[in-house]
Structures are given as structure tokens and as C-alpha cells.
Amino acid sequence: MPKAELCYFPGSPYARMARVLIAEWSLPITPVEWSFPPLDDLFRLNPLGQVPALVEGDKALFPTFLILERLWDVAGRPDDGYRPEDERQILLTTLQAGDAMVAAFYQDWCGLRPVATNHIGYDLGARHLRRFAETLDWLEDHASAGRLRPGVTLPGVAAACLLLWSEARGGPDWGGRERLWSLVRSLEDRPSFQATVPQVWSPG
Ligand SMILES: N[C@@H](CCC(=O)N[C@@H](CS)C(=O)NCC(=O)O)C(=O)O
């Protein structure tokens, strides 16, 4: 592959997924740290202004879903890492649930509160967190049925990075989901996870 770099923020759970896989599969991709809050330059790389972005030659790949599938490709498509026919839905839904969870946190950290009539009626932050919690229950069911496999898989790494980020940022308790819990705890001890722990941060 051409010279490849992965752009990341140290605290990003999405970039962490890619950094973990690069380490696990010894991929020839150099992680490059970008500053946070993001510089405008990031929009030139990714019109969404987000990390991760995987730069190969003059091409930048995003979002995380496509990057993770690309890393699996570069690794030689190991079966124990991903079975797209069975796991693509789990991976994509997990990533989208993570977007909702992160949005709930950011809304809070940006100090946003209602300033006008709520025409929909639900609390947006609570709704985002509910999406995430429901997805965790759904993942637990998949784990019980053997569809979310233990070990280093794309969906497992994605779920673990999101949950560990939520824990590190004081998110809601997610215990009581035994299989998911043991999956995350066993991944957490691996050197690839230990080397990519999000830096300590709290608002204010
Ligand atoms: N849906 C995106 C999520 C990526 C994301 O949320 N990136 C965050 C860091 S974890 C980011 O770059 N935030 C900066 C911003 O949105 O301004 C993906 O799958 O890549």
C-alpha cells in the first residue's frame, strides 16, 4: 500500500478503534496526532471535520466504518477479525449508537439547553443515551447468540472503545450485560488498548 497515515485525537474513541487494529495486526500505517479542539485544516481532509481519517497517498478515507473495513482488508481479511455477512449490521449499528452517545455528551459539554418550545416533546440528550443503551442490550443478545464474538473483532473493538470512552468521561453505568462486560474487560487488558487509553479530561 502507499504511505499511509491515520489522523487521530488522543481522546477519540473512533480513532482508538483504528489505532487498536493497526497495533493488533501490525499494519504499516503511522498514527498521526491532531490537536483538539479540531483545527479548520481538518475540514480539508474530511468535510465532516472529524477524525479518524486514513490517508493513503492523495486519498483520505472516512468515516470509521470504511476505515475499519479497509484495515481488515490490509490485514489480509482475517476471519477471526470480521465476517462481513454476519457482522456488518452489528458494526454499523454500534458505530451509529456511538454517534448518539457522543452527541449527548457534547451537547452537555457545550452547555446547550432548550431556548424555545419543544415541538417534539422528548429530551434530545436522553433520547441519544437511550439509543445507546438499547443498542447495548441488542449487542448483549448478539453476544449470547454467538453473533458478537469474543476477541479482536471489528464490532467488539468498536463496542469496547465506545464503552471505555463513556466510562472515562463519567458516562452512565452499563453493567448487568454479562457477555458484553467480559468482552470489554478482556479487550481492555491487551497492550493495544493499554497504549491507547483516552487522556484524562473533564469539562471545566
Ligand atoms: N461518525 C463518525 C464519528 C467520528 C467522531 O465523532 N469523531 C470525533 C472524535 S471521537 C471528532 O472528530 N469530533 C470533532 C468534531 O466533530 O468537531 C465516524 O464514524 O467516523
The ligand as a Tripos MOL2 file, in Angstrom:
@<TRIPOS>MOLECULE
LIG
   20    19     1     0     0
SMALL
NO_CHARGES

@<TRIPOS>ATOM
      1 N1        -19.4240    9.0990   12.6850 N.3       1 LIG1
      2 C1        -18.0330    9.4390   12.7480 C.3       1 LIG1
      3 C2        -17.6760    9.8060   14.1770 C.3       1 LIG1
      4 C3        -16.2890   10.3600   14.3340 C.3       1 LIG1
      5 C4        -16.2180   11.3070   15.5150 C.2       1 LIG1
      6 O1        -17.2010   11.5040   16.2620 O.2       1 LIG1
      7 N2        -15.0520   11.9310   15.6700 N.am      1 LIG1
      8 C5        -14.9050   12.8830   16.7440 C.3       1 LIG1
      9 C6        -13.8200   12.4380   17.7050 C.3       1 LIG1
     10 S1        -14.3660   10.9820   18.5270 S.3       1 LIG1
     11 C7        -14.4720   14.2110   16.1700 C.2       1 LIG1
     12 O2        -13.6400   14.2550   15.3010 O.2       1 LIG1
     13 N3        -15.0540   15.2850   16.7100 N.am      1 LIG1
     14 C8        -14.7290   16.6080   16.3290 C.3       1 LIG1
     15 C9        -15.9090   17.3080   15.7730 C.2       1 LIG1
     16 O3        -16.9270   16.6470   15.4670 O.co2     1 LIG1
     17 O4        -15.8370   18.5130   15.6160 O.co2     1 LIG1
     18 C10       -17.1890    8.2690   12.2660 C.2       1 LIG1
     19 O5        -17.7490    7.1720   12.2170 O.co2     1 LIG1
     20 O6        -16.0230    8.4370   11.9140 O.co2     1 LIG1
@<TRIPOS>BOND
     1     1     2 1
     2     2     3 1
     3     2    18 1
     4     3     4 1
     5     4     5 1
     6     5     6 2
     7     5     7 1
     8     7     8 1
     9     8     9 1
    10     8    11 1
    11     9    10 1
    12    11    12 2
    13    11    13 1
    14    13    14 1
    15    14    15 1
    16    15    16 2
    17    15    17 1
    18    18    19 2
    19    18    20 1
@<TRIPOS>SUBSTRUCTURE
     1 LIG1         1 GROUP 0 **** ****
